Amino acid sequence: MVDAGAAGPAQLAPTEHGRVLAALALAQFICSFAGSNMNVMINDISEDLDTTVQGVQVAITVFLLVMAALMIPGGKLTDRYGRKRCFLTGLVVYAVGALLSAAAPGLGVLILGNSILEGIGTALLIPPVYILTTLLYPDVSSRARAFGVVMALGGLGAAAGPLIGGLITTVISWRAAFVFQALVIAVIVLLSRRMDDPLPPDPTRPFDTTGAVLSAVGLVLVVMGILAADNNVWLMIALLAAGALVLWWFFRSVRAKEASGREPLLSLSLFRNRTSNLGLVTQNVQWLLLLGTSFTVAAYLQVVRGYDAVQTGVVFTAATLGLLATSLSAERLARRHSQRTLIMTGFVVTLAGVVVLITLTGSLSTAWAFVPGLLLIGLGLGVMLTPSVNVVQSSFPEERQGEISGLSRSVSNLGSSFGTAISGTILVSGLSKGAYAAAMITLAAIGLGGLAAAALLPRETGPRNTRAS
C-alpha cells in the first residue's frame, strides 16, 4: 500500500500545495454552481428557447441525474486510468458541454450540452477531487481543513449560483453564464498542471460495464418516476417499479461477480460499514435540502412574485453567507466537536430555518421575509457538509478511495436530483403559496430522516488526530 502521507502537503512547496487545493475546490465550485445557477434563469431560458418551466426543470434534473448515475463508474475509472487523467478529461468534456449550452438554439441542445456533457464531465472530475483530498491529507484535522475549503466552495457554488447566475443573466445573457463556466474550467486546467497523482494507475484493473449500465439505468428510472408524478400516477408507479427491478438486477449481478472472484463495479462490502452507511444517508439528505430549497424558492420568487434573476439571486445571499461562515470554520469545529455532534447540529439548525422560512414568507410579502430562514439553512448546511464527507471517506483505506468516492458523490448528487425532482413535481402541480409551503414541508420531513441517521452515528466519530486506516 502506498503511504497517503508520502505525497502529502508536507512534500509540496506552499505555492504548489495552494494551487492543487485551489484547483480541487474550484472544480467542486463550478459543478455545484452548474446545479443551481439555472434556477434563476427559468423565465429567461423558457422565453428564449420557447419552452416551459417544466422543460427547464427537466434540464436541471437530468444534469443532476447524469452526475448521480455515472459517479460510481467515474470513481471506478480513476483506479484504472489515474485520478489526474480522469480529472483533466472531465474538465475538457465539461467545457465542451458549457460552450454548446451557450450556443443552444433549443431545449434539446441545451439538454445535450448542460445535462449530458456537463453531467458526464462532472462524473469524471468530481471523484478525483475527493480521492486526492483524502490521500493528500492523512489526519482528520488537516483533512477537515481541506474538505472545509472544498465543501465551502461547493456550497458557495450551490448557494451563490443563483446570485452569480442572476447577475450574469441580467447584465449580459443567460448564455454568458455558460461561457463563465468554461472560463473557470480553463483556470482549473492551468492550476492542475503541477498536480501529482499519489497512487499510480492500474491499466489492468477490470471495469464492470454491465454493472455501470444497470446502475445508471436503475437510477434514471427512479428519478424519472418522481418527475412523472404530476402527469400520470400510473406512469410514476411503473417507472419506480422498473427502476427498483433494474437496481435489484444490478445488486444481484454484483453478488454473482463477487462469488465468482471477479471485480464488480461496486463491492457490497462497502455497505457493511455502518458508520459509512449512516454518513451516506446524511450526505444524500443534505444535498436534497440544499438543491430542493434552492429550486423551490427560486421558482416561487420568479413565477409567483415576479422577481427577476438578480432580485432572486440577492435573496439567496443570506444562505450563501451562512454556508460560507460555517464551512470555512470546519477545521476549528472538527477540533472542538465530534463529527456526529456537528452533523446533528447542522440538521437541527437547517430544519429550524425551513420552519422560519415557511412561517415568515407565509405572513409577509417583503423579500426580507426570506432572509432569516435562508440564513439559518445556510448556517446549518455549512456545519454538516464537511463532517459528513469526512465520516464516509475516513471509513475506508487508500486502495478503496476510488470506490467509496464514486459512491459518496453518487449518493450526494442523487440527493440533489431528488430535491429538485420532488420539489419541482409539487410546484409544477400549481405554483402558489400553498404549493411552495407543501414543497418545503416535504423537504423538512425528509430532513428529519437525515437527523435520525445522524443521531445513530457512533459517538466516537469525533475529533481525532489519527491517520486514515
C-alpha positions as semicolon CSV with decimal commas, in nm:
position;residue;x (nm);y (nm);z (nm)
1;M;0,000;0,000;0,000
2;V;0,121;0,345;-0,083
3;D;0,155;0,575;0,214
4;A;-0,103;0,852;0,196
5;G;0,139;1,089;0,354
6;A;0,415;1,024;0,105
7;A;0,273;1,268;-0,143
8;G;0,109;1,482;0,116
9;P;0,114;1,857;0,157
10;A;0,435;1,849;0,356
11;Q;0,617;1,730;0,042
12;L;0,484;2,016;-0,168
13;A;0,601;2,373;-0,185
14;P;0,340;2,608;-0,031
15;T;0,256;2,762;-0,368
16;E;0,215;2,419;-0,533
17;H;0,007;2,298;-0,241
18;G;-0,214;2,606;-0,272
19;R;-0,259;2,554;-0,647
20;V;-0,365;2,191;-0,601
21;L;-0,620;2,272;-0,333
22;A;-0,744;2,571;-0,535
23;A;-0,792;2,351;-0,842
24;L;-0,985;2,087;-0,646
25;A;-1,201;2,344;-0,466
26;L;-1,276;2,539;-0,786
27;A;-1,377;2,215;-0,959
28;Q;-1,631;2,146;-0,684
29;F;-1,745;2,509;-0,703
30;I;-1,820;2,508;-1,075
31;C;-2,005;2,175;-1,064
32;S;-2,221;2,292;-0,773
33;F;-2,272;2,625;-0,949
34;A;-2,399;2,441;-1,256
35;G;-2,655;2,259;-1,042
36;S;-2,815;2,576;-0,903
37;N;-2,746;2,877;-1,127
38;M;-3,012;2,778;-1,381
39;N;-3,278;2,814;-1,112
40;V;-3,280;3,192;-1,163
41;M;-3,282;3,160;-1,543
42;I;-3,612;2,973;-1,558
43;N;-3,806;3,259;-1,714
44;D;-3,524;3,378;-1,942
45;I;-3,445;3,033;-2,079
46;S;-3,810;2,931;-2,123
47;E;-3,884;3,251;-2,317
48;D;-3,565;3,244;-2,528
49;L;-3,592;2,875;-2,617
50;D;-3,972;2,874;-2,640
51;T;-4,015;2,610;-2,371
52;T;-4,183;2,585;-2,029
53;V;-4,087;2,596;-1,662
54;Q;-4,123;2,218;-1,658
55;G;-3,888;2,190;-1,956
56;V;-3,617;2,386;-1,773
57;Q;-3,679;2,176;-1,461
58;V;-3,619;1,862;-1,669
59;A;-3,287;2,004;-1,795
60;I;-3,177;2,084;-1,438
61;T;-3,285;1,746;-1,303
62;V;-3,129;1,548;-1,589
63;F;-2,795;1,722;-1,525
64;L;-2,806;1,620;-1,159
65;L;-2,926;1,274;-1,253
66;V;-2,648;1,209;-1,506
67;M;-2,396;1,305;-1,238
68;A;-2,555;1,067;-0,988
69;A;-2,590;0,780;-1,236
70;L;-2,231;0,799;-1,364
71;M;-2,046;0,897;-1,047
72;I;-1,987;0,537;-0,937
73;P;-1,841;0,432;-1,276
74;G;-1,644;0,759;-1,277
75;G;-1,492;0,679;-0,940
76;K;-1,402;0,329;-1,055
77;L;-1,228;0,457;-1,368
78;T;-0,984;0,657;-1,152
79;D;-0,823;0,331;-1,038
80;R;-0,767;0,219;-1,396
81;Y;-0,665;0,543;-1,567
82;G;-0,544;0,756;-1,278
83;R;-0,701;1,037;-1,080
84;K;-0,531;1,325;-1,263
85;R;-0,613;1,190;-1,610
86;C;-0,981;1,142;-1,521
87;F;-0,987;1,488;-1,361
88;L;-0,848;1,661;-1,671
89;T;-1,065;1,458;-1,910
90;G;-1,372;1,552;-1,710
91;L;-1,276;1,919;-1,726
92;V;-1,246;1,909;-2,106
93;V;-1,581;1,730;-2,153
94;Y;-1,746;1,974;-1,913
95;A;-1,606;2,278;-2,102
96;V;-1,734;2,144;-2,436
97;G;-2,077;2,098;-2,281
98;A;-2,075;2,451;-2,136
99;L;-1,987;2,609;-2,472
100;L;-2,250;2,400;-2,651
101;S;-2,509;2,514;-2,396
102;A;-2,413;2,876;-2,451
103;A;-2,493;2,840;-2,822
104;A;-2,804;2,621;-2,777
105;P;-3,084;2,709;-3,026
106;G;-3,339;2,499;-2,840
107;L;-3,409;2,290;-2,530
108;G;-3,277;1,971;-2,691
109;V;-2,929;2,112;-2,749
110;L;-2,931;2,269;-2,402
111;I;-3,004;1,928;-2,252
112;L;-2,725;1,772;-2,462
113;G;-2,469;2,033;-2,356
114;N;-2,570;2,112;-1,999
115;S;-2,746;1,798;-1,883
116;I;-2,550;1,528;-2,069
117;L;-2,197;1,653;-2,144
118;E;-2,157;1,866;-1,831
119;G;-2,305;1,578;-1,631
120;I;-2,057;1,328;-1,777
121;G;-1,768;1,570;-1,723
122;T;-1,869;1,620;-1,362
123;A;-1,893;1,245;-1,303
124;L;-1,534;1,209;-1,427
125;L;-1,379;1,502;-1,241
126;I;-1,552;1,503;-0,902
127;P;-1,441;1,158;-0,768
128;P;-1,072;1,257;-0,811
129;V;-1,140;1,574;-0,609
130;Y;-1,241;1,369;-0,305
131;I;-0,987;1,091;-0,358
132;L;-0,696;1,336;-0,385
133;T;-0,813;1,540;-0,086
134;T;-0,837;1,223;0,124
135;L;-0,496;1,090;0,017
136;L;-0,309;1,419;0,047
137;Y;-0,439;1,494;0,397
138;P;-0,367;1,196;0,626
139;D;-0,517;1,313;0,959
140;V;-0,870;1,416;1,050
141;S;-0,782;1,776;1,143
142;S;-0,590;1,865;0,824
143;R;-0,841;1,671;0,616
144;A;-1,123;1,866;0,779
145;R;-0,947;2,189;0,681
146;A;-0,903;2,074;0,320
147;F;-1,254;1,937;0,291
148;G;-1,374;2,257;0,458
149;V;-1,227;2,458;0,170
150;V;-1,361;2,216;-0,093
151;M;-1,707;2,199;0,062
152;A;-1,714;2,574;0,123
153;L;-1,652;2,634;-0,247
154;G;-1,904;2,363;-0,333
155;G;-2,160;2,517;-0,101
156;L;-2,076;2,861;-0,235
157;G;-2,137;2,738;-0,589
158;A;-2,474;2,593;-0,494
159;A;-2,586;2,881;-0,270
160;A;-2,435;3,171;-0,467
161;G;-2,516;3,015;-0,803
162;P;-2,850;3,198;-0,816
163;L;-2,685;3,535;-0,738
164;I;-2,391;3,496;-0,976
165;G;-2,610;3,347;-1,246
166;G;-2,869;3,619;-1,191
167;L;-2,616;3,898;-1,229
168;I;-2,467;3,749;-1,544
169;T;-2,812;3,683;-1,691
170;T;-2,937;4,035;-1,621
171;V;-2,622;4,223;-1,726
172;I;-2,538;4,010;-2,032
173;S;-2,745;3,697;-2,102
174;W;-2,818;3,354;-1,958
175;R;-2,587;3,218;-2,227
176;A;-2,295;3,412;-2,078
177;A;-2,332;3,209;-1,759
178;F;-2,219;2,901;-1,952
179;V;-1,926;3,091;-2,103
180;F;-1,833;3,186;-1,745
181;Q;-1,826;2,815;-1,656
182;A;-1,593;2,740;-1,948
183;L;-1,357;3,020;-1,839
184;V;-1,341;2,884;-1,483
185;I;-1,262;2,539;-1,627
186;A;-0,969;2,694;-1,818
187;V;-0,835;2,838;-1,492
188;I;-0,865;2,498;-1,322
189;V;-0,670;2,331;-1,604
190;L;-0,389;2,584;-1,561
191;L;-0,381;2,527;-1,184
192;S;-0,370;2,149;-1,236
193;R;-0,053;2,138;-1,447
194;R;0,172;2,058;-1,148
195;M;-0,075;1,821;-0,982
196;D;0,068;1,477;-0,895
197;D;-0,126;1,153;-0,854
198;P;-0,037;0,995;-0,515
199;L;-0,127;0,646;-0,640
200;P;-0,021;0,501;-0,978
201;P;-0,298;0,397;-1,220
202;D;-0,355;0,027;-1,283
203;P;-0,440;-0,027;-1,655
204;T;-0,509;-0,397;-1,586
205;R;-0,788;-0,313;-1,342
206;P;-1,114;-0,462;-1,480
207;F;-1,421;-0,244;-1,539
208;D;-1,773;-0,379;-1,488
209;T;-1,954;-0,241;-1,794
210;T;-2,271;-0,438;-1,725
211;G;-2,285;-0,307;-1,369
212;A;-2,229;0,050;-1,488
213;V;-2,520;0,026;-1,734
214;L;-2,756;-0,138;-1,485
215;S;-2,682;0,110;-1,204
216;A;-2,724;0,409;-1,437
217;V;-3,050;0,283;-1,590
218;G;-3,194;0,198;-1,250
219;L;-3,122;0,542;-1,104
220;V;-3,255;0,718;-1,415
221;L;-3,583;0,526;-1,398
222;V;-3,631;0,607;-1,028
223;V;-3,583;0,983;-1,072
224;M;-3,791;0,991;-1,391
225;G;-4,064;0,818;-1,193
226;I;-4,064;1,105;-0,944
227;L;-4,078;1,358;-1,228
228;A;-4,379;1,177;-1,378
229;A;-4,583;1,212;-1,059
230;D;-4,755;1,535;-1,169
231;N;-4,859;1,391;-1,509
232;N;-4,957;1,030;-1,459
233;V;-4,963;0,836;-1,133
234;W;-4,961;0,500;-1,310
235;L;-4,659;0,601;-1,519
236;M;-4,485;0,709;-1,198
237;I;-4,554;0,372;-1,035
238;A;-4,438;0,186;-1,347
239;L;-4,112;0,381;-1,369
240;L;-4,038;0,345;-0,997
241;A;-4,109;-0,029;-1,012
242;A;-3,891;-0,068;-1,322
243;G;-3,612;0,129;-1,153
244;A;-3,631;-0,087;-0,842
245;L;-3,623;-0,402;-1,058
246;V;-3,315;-0,287;-1,251
247;L;-3,133;-0,190;-0,930
248;W;-3,219;-0,533;-0,784
249;W;-3,073;-0,686;-1,100
250;F;-2,761;-0,470;-1,053
251;F;-2,703;-0,585;-0,695
252;R;-2,768;-0,946;-0,795
253;S;-2,506;-0,907;-1,070
254;V;-2,261;-0,763;-0,817
255;R;-2,319;-1,053;-0,580
256;A;-2,266;-1,307;-0,860
257;K;-1,941;-1,143;-0,972
258;E;-1,804;-1,135;-0,618
259;A;-1,899;-1,501;-0,567
260;S;-1,706;-1,598;-0,881
261;G;-1,399;-1,397;-0,781
262;R;-1,447;-1,121;-1,040
263;E;-1,435;-0,750;-0,955
264;P;-1,775;-0,579;-0,972
265;L;-1,843;-0,210;-1,028
266;L;-1,923;-0,167;-0,661
267;S;-1,832;-0,410;-0,386
268;L;-2,116;-0,498;-0,150
269;S;-1,863;-0,483;0,134
270;L;-1,884;-0,103;0,110
271;F;-2,231;-0,130;0,259
272;R;-2,115;-0,337;0,556
273;N;-1,965;-0,032;0,727
274;R;-2,243;0,105;0,947
275;T;-2,076;0,441;1,005
276;S;-2,024;0,497;0,632
277;N;-2,383;0,394;0,554
278;L;-2,521;0,648;0,801
279;G;-2,284;0,913;0,666
280;L;-2,408;0,845;0,312
281;V;-2,768;0,894;0,425
282;T;-2,682;1,230;0,582
283;Q;-2,499;1,338;0,264
284;N;-2,795;1,246;0,048
285;V;-3,042;1,439;0,263
286;Q;-2,815;1,744;0,297
287;W;-2,789;1,794;-0,080
288;L;-3,158;1,717;-0,119
289;L;-3,231;2,002;0,123
290;L;-2,985;2,241;-0,041
291;L;-3,091;2,192;-0,405
292;G;-3,457;2,134;-0,319
293;T;-3,474;2,461;-0,125
294;S;-3,284;2,645;-0,398
295;F;-3,521;2,529;-0,672
296;T;-3,838;2,581;-0,466
297;V;-3,757;2,934;-0,350
298;A;-3,619;3,042;-0,691
299;A;-3,923;2,913;-0,880
300;Y;-4,163;3,072;-0,632
301;L;-3,990;3,411;-0,641
302;Q;-3,983;3,426;-1,021
303;V;-4,316;3,271;-1,115
304;V;-4,539;3,376;-0,823
305;R;-4,380;3,703;-0,707
306;G;-4,241;3,809;-1,044
307;Y;-3,879;3,867;-0,932
308;D;-3,612;3,894;-1,198
309;A;-3,286;3,693;-1,198
310;V;-3,086;3,948;-0,994
311;Q;-3,359;4,000;-0,733
312;T;-3,391;3,624;-0,693
313;G;-3,013;3,584;-0,660
314;V;-2,988;3,861;-0,400
315;V;-3,242;3,684;-0,179
316;F;-3,012;3,379;-0,173
317;T;-2,718;3,585;-0,045
318;A;-2,830;3,511;0,313
319;A;-2,792;3,136;0,257
320;T;-2,455;3,189;0,087
321;L;-2,314;3,394;0,375
322;G;-2,439;3,145;0,632
323;L;-2,293;2,848;0,449
324;L;-1,956;3,015;0,397
325;A;-1,931;3,122;0,762
326;T;-1,965;2,768;0,894
327;S;-1,793;2,577;0,611
328;L;-1,473;2,780;0,644
329;S;-1,471;2,704;1,018
330;A;-1,469;2,328;0,952
331;E;-1,118;2,264;1,088
332;R;-1,180;2,458;1,410
333;L;-1,518;2,293;1,461
334;A;-1,368;1,947;1,397
335;R;-1,110;2,003;1,672
336;R;-1,373;2,103;1,927
337;H;-1,669;1,880;1,849
338;S;-1,738;1,526;1,733
339;Q;-1,849;1,486;1,375
340;R;-2,173;1,330;1,498
341;T;-2,246;1,643;1,704
342;L;-2,172;1,871;1,410
343;I;-2,396;1,677;1,170
344;M;-2,685;1,665;1,419
345;T;-2,648;2,036;1,496
346;G;-2,647;2,114;1,125
347;F;-2,974;1,930;1,069
348;V;-3,142;2,096;1,368
349;V;-3,040;2,446;1,253
350;T;-3,139;2,372;0,892
351;L;-3,482;2,240;0,990
352;A;-3,534;2,543;1,212
353;G;-3,451;2,757;0,909
354;V;-3,716;2,579;0,700
355;V;-3,978;2,642;0,970
356;V;-3,883;3,011;0,990
357;L;-3,884;3,039;0,610
358;I;-4,235;2,894;0,578
359;T;-4,371;3,099;0,868
360;L;-4,235;3,441;0,767
361;T;-4,297;3,413;0,393
362;G;-4,650;3,297;0,456
363;S;-4,735;3,609;0,655
364;L;-4,511;3,878;0,500
365;S;-4,487;3,991;0,138
366;T;-4,146;4,160;0,163
367;A;-3,828;3,995;0,033
368;W;-3,675;4,034;0,380
369;A;-3,907;3,758;0,498
370;F;-3,679;3,506;0,321
371;V;-3,357;3,623;0,487
372;P;-3,373;3,472;0,841
373;G;-3,481;3,129;0,720
374;L;-3,228;3,111;0,438
375;L;-2,952;3,231;0,671
376;L;-3,028;2,950;0,917
377;I;-3,045;2,695;0,635
378;G;-2,704;2,811;0,507
379;L;-2,550;2,801;0,856
380;G;-2,687;2,452;0,921
381;L;-2,574;2,307;0,589
382;G;-2,229;2,459;0,627
383;V;-2,188;2,296;0,968
384;M;-2,261;1,943;0,846
385;L;-2,143;1,912;0,484
386;T;-1,774;1,866;0,568
387;P;-1,807;1,620;0,862
388;S;-2,046;1,402;0,661
389;V;-1,791;1,368;0,381
390;N;-1,511;1,312;0,633
391;V;-1,705;1,036;0,809
392;V;-1,752;0,843;0,484
393;Q;-1,408;0,894;0,327
394;S;-1,223;0,817;0,651
395;S;-1,405;0,485;0,691
396;F;-1,202;0,316;0,416
397;P;-0,831;0,264;0,332
398;E;-0,643;0,420;0,042
399;E;-0,699;0,138;-0,207
400;R;-1,077;0,174;-0,173
401;Q;-1,096;0,550;-0,215
402;G;-1,193;0,521;-0,583
403;E;-1,495;0,307;-0,499
404;I;-1,615;0,498;-0,194
405;S;-1,560;0,840;-0,354
406;G;-1,771;0,740;-0,653
407;L;-2,043;0,600;-0,428
408;S;-2,029;0,903;-0,196
409;R;-2,065;1,158;-0,475
410;S;-2,332;0,948;-0,648
411;V;-2,538;0,941;-0,330
412;S;-2,494;1,317;-0,280
413;N;-2,589;1,400;-0,639
414;L;-2,880;1,161;-0,622
415;G;-2,994;1,369;-0,325
416;S;-2,964;1,681;-0,541
417;S;-3,172;1,512;-0,812
418;F;-3,435;1,402;-0,563
419;G;-3,451;1,750;-0,411
420;T;-3,511;1,917;-0,747
421;A;-3,745;1,643;-0,874
422;I;-3,958;1,625;-0,559
423;S;-3,993;1,999;-0,506
424;G;-4,036;2,062;-0,879
425;T;-4,309;1,799;-0,908
426;I;-4,504;1,958;-0,623
427;L;-4,458;2,311;-0,757
428;V;-4,548;2,232;-1,118
429;S;-4,880;2,093;-0,996
430;G;-4,975;2,451;-0,904
431;L;-4,730;2,733;-0,842
432;S;-4,882;2,911;-0,543
433;K;-4,816;2,985;-0,177
434;G;-4,977;2,654;-0,088
435;A;-4,762;2,452;-0,327
436;Y;-4,448;2,636;-0,211
437;A;-4,527;2,556;0,153
438;A;-4,606;2,193;0,065
439;A;-4,272;2,154;-0,112
440;M;-4,079;2,300;0,183
441;I;-4,272;2,087;0,435
442;T;-4,190;1,777;0,229
443;L;-3,820;1,867;0,227
444;A;-3,831;1,924;0,605
445;A;-3,994;1,585;0,663
446;I;-3,712;1,418;0,470
447;G;-3,466;1,629;0,670
448;L;-3,596;1,467;0,988
449;G;-3,485;1,134;0,841
450;G;-3,136;1,276;0,796
451;L;-3,133;1,393;1,157
452;A;-3,235;1,044;1,272
453;A;-2,947;0,891;1,072
454;A;-2,702;1,140;1,224
455;A;-2,822;1,051;1,575
456;L;-2,729;0,687;1,506
457;L;-2,367;0,770;1,419
458;P;-2,118;0,639;1,678
459;R;-2,034;0,895;1,944
460;E;-1,660;0,840;1,894
461;T;-1,689;0,976;1,537
462;G;-1,523;1,285;1,668
463;P;-1,212;1,499;1,683
464;R;-0,908;1,280;1,640
465;N;-0,563;1,333;1,500
466;T;-0,501;0,990;1,352
467;R;-0,411;0,870;1,009
468;A;-0,680;0,718;0,791
469;S;-0,658;0,344;0,810
